[in-house]
Amino acid sequence: MKTNDIKKGMNIKTGQLGTPVSGIMLDNLRGNTRLVDVKGSEVGLFDEMGSVYAHDILMVEVDGEWQEIEYTEAQLKLKKQISAMGW
């Protein structure tokens, strides 16, 4: 599934905290960033809501099964640019 196809309310796994954690999608938007309720408490951090780069979304739950994400060219390009900056 592409990140642009993830809908509000779907369960996801994201990797922006360094370790994959659960989250709930909070928007129906498309593009390089999405609004997510991230469950950082799973790894000893705080739960928070905010923007997450689409390339940091690792998996989405569809009909009770976890599916890997396919990224767009633009999302992969942004990931490469951010990695080059050392972030």
N, C-alpha and C positions, 0 to 999 in steps of 0.2 A: 504494500500500500504506500502511496505517496503521502508526504506530510500535508499536502494541500487537500487530501481527501479525509483527513481526520476531522471529526465533527465535535462540537461542544458536548461535554459529558463523557467522552470516551476515555478509558483508562490507558495510560501510556507509561513507558519507562524512559527516563532521560539520563544523560550522562554528564551534564554540565557541572555537577558537584564533585566530579572525580570518580565516584562510585555510582553505578546505576541505582536510581531510586524511582518510586512510583510517582505518578502525577495524574491530574485530571485536566483535560483540555477545557479551557474556559471561553473559547471563541470559535467562530466558523470562518476565520480569515484565511488568506493564502499569502505565501511569500516567505521571506527569510526569517521572520520572527513570529512566534505564536504566544498567546497568553495561557499560562499553565499554573495550576495550584500544585506546587511541588512538595512532596512529603519528605523533607530533609531529616525529620526526626527518625527516620529509618536507619540513619547512619550517624546519629548524635548531633545533628544540626537542627536548625529551626525549620518548621513548615512555613512556606511563604508563597505568595502569588506574584507572578511577574512575567516579563518577557523572557522567552527561551529561544535561542537560535534553533531554527528548524533542523540543522545538521546535528544538534545535540539530542534530538528525539530518536531513540534507538528502536523502540518496539511499540506496537499498539495492540490492544486486545479487541478482537473481533469475534463475536459469537462464542466467547469463552476460550478462545485460542489466541496465543501471542504470535503476531506476525512481524517480521523485520520490515524496516522502512527503506523505500527507494527515494533517493534524493534527486532534485532537479540539477541541471547544469549550473544554474545561478547559485544554488545552495552549496554545491561542491566548490565552486570558485570562491565564495565567501569563506568557507572553511579553510581553504588553502591560504587565503590572504591573512586570516586571523592567526593561523599557525606560523606563518612567516614572521609575524610581529612578536611571537613568543608568548602568546596568551594561552 
